[in-house]
Amino acid sequence: MSDTTNDRADSSSSDVPRPPASHLSDAVEHPHVNPKTSAAIMMAFALLAVTVVIFGGNVLNPKASTTDGDYAGETIELLIPLAEGGGTDTWARFVGTELTREIPGQPGFSPVNDAGGEGISGTNRFATSAPADGTEILVSTASTVMPWVLGRSEVQYNFNRLTPILANGTGGVIYARTEVGVRKPADLLNRDPPLKFGGISATGLDLTTLVAFDLLGVDVDAIFGFEGRGPVNLALQRGEVDLDYQTTSAYAPAVEPLVRAGTAVPLMSFGQIDDKGGVVRDPNFPDIPNVAEVYESLYGEAPRGETFEAYKKLLALTYTYQKAMWAPGDTPPQAVELLRASAEKLSRSPAFNQEVAKVLGGYPLLADPQLAARIRTAYTVDAPVRGYIVNLLESDYQVKLE
């Protein structure tokens, strides 16, 4: 029995291949660790753990250094709460790219689209989780501002708790087809049956137009559900609707040919809100009276009261300050001021303003020191104004807000 065992042992030692000596030594030999060195390493990790517990995770992930007047080494993330390729996305990427080139230190630029829920979802996430260090900025547009104004239940953000960095507007014109006997604003009154207005949604950009009609005493039969203003323009040409409006960028290609042909007539522009909160003529339509001027021509006095206050609020929200960029409300003032001042410098750049005429429709980029106060006033909607809007939508357009 012992012979057999010895045979197996000999066979095992002679037939099984062994690794080369160098590999064998790597596998079985370990460098000797000095006990003092090992103890020092363990103590260092223990000290780091205690420091993180006491002072927070910023030890491993320090705050951005955006309050020293220099963004070098930082990246600005621009949260765009709508899909890529649309008007807001195009605007945001253009302005954001130019802005970061103007900021001292020239930070990196990272546009992030967080689409969903008509822009509400992404804006909600920004309001609840964006770091307040000047490295994350929100893009707003009328489609995200209006749900907040109307108090929709899914809105978790509050523009009064954010700080505006810059803003940019647009304009628009209400026009009619001449075949229904409209040549001037007075022809809109006392119509039986009412003229047909083509709309997309009563709680979106169309709301400003609906309030303008109410202010002027124009009774309309509103038809909602069009997929865009382009389809409404085509419907007017076919005689399916009588009234439409087009924003500045679309007015020249969509409306001016109809005006030249005599099949449509421009009636009024929405106007713009000036530095004092008044309604003034749109610089892109200097020969077309604004809504306030039309009211005065119809009734012999300047507009005032609840309806006019609602109109001014909506005009600012949806046109004069249609798009804006915001920082979290508790962002350090030094970072906010650097961002705003950089935007103001950009707004005075001749090269930038040449591009503005193409991309932004010629409306100025607003970033002066008084912007925050003006936009805060414009975006503050008191209870009577909101109550009026809610009542108008329910009584005239059968739209009930939650």
C-alpha positions, 0 to 999 in steps of 0.5 A: 500500500505504501508503494502505491502511495509513493508511486502516486506522489512521484507521478504527481510531482513529475507529470503536472506542469509547474509555473515558471519560477518567476511567476511562482514567486509572484503568486506566493510572495508578498512585499513586507508591509511595515506595521507603522506604515499600515497603522498610519494609512488606517489612521488617515482613512479614519480621520477622513471619515470623521471629517466627512461626517462633521463637515459633509461631503463637500470635502470630497466634492468641493463647492464650485468657486464661482464667487471670486470673479472667475469661472475658470475650471467650472462648467455651466449646465443649462437646464432646458425643460423642453425637447431638442430642436424647438424654438426654446432649445435653439434660443437657449443653446445660442445665448448660452454659448455666447454667454459662457464666452463672455464670462471671466474664465470662460467656463465650459457649457453643457446644455441639458434637455429635460423634456416632459409635461409641457416643460413642467417636469424639468423645471420642477426638478431644477427648483428642487435639486439644482445646486445654488452655486452659480453653475446650474441655470434654468431656461424658462419660456411662456409654456412653463411660466403660464402653468405657474401663473394659473396655479396648476397643481403639478407645478412645484416651482415658483419664479418669485424664488428664482433670480433672473440672469437675463431675459429676451422677448418677442412680439406679435400681431392680431389680423383678420381676413377682409372677406368678413368685412373687417378693415379696422379694429372698430369692425370687430365690435358688435358682430352677430354671429361672432368672428371665429378665432383660431387657437391652440390652447386657452391656457397657453400663449393664446391666453394673452389674445383672449384677454386682449379681446375681452379688454376691447369688448370683442366677442369671438367664437374660439376654436382650439386644438390647432397644432400650431400657428401655421395651421391657423394661418392656413385655416384663415386663408381657407375661410375656416377662421376669421381672426389669427395672430402671428409672432414676429418671426412668422409675421413677414412670411405668413401674413405680409403676403396676405396683406399685400394681396388684400385678403388680410388686414393687420389690426393691432400688435400686442405691444411691449412692456417698457421699463415703467410697466406701461404698454408701448409700441412694438419696435418691429411694428412701428406703424401698427397700434398696440392693444392699449392704443386701440382701446383708447381709439375705441373708447376715448380713454386709456385702459385701466382696471382689472382686465387691463392689469391682467393683460399687462401681466400676461403681455410681460409673461408671454411676450416682453419676457417670453424667455429667460435664464434663472439661477436658484434664489439662494445662489451667492450674490457674487455669482449672480452678479457676475452672470448678469454683468456678463450677459449685460456686456454680451447685450452690448456686443455689436457682433452679438447684436448682428446675430440677434437680428437673425436668431432672436428677431431683433428684440434686445437681450435684457440684463441690466441691473434693474432686470430683477426688479422689473421681472419680479413686478411683471411676474407677481400675479395677485389674487384678483388678476388670477381670479379674473383669468380663471373666471374668464376661462371658465365662463367664456371658454368652458375651461376649468382650472383645478 
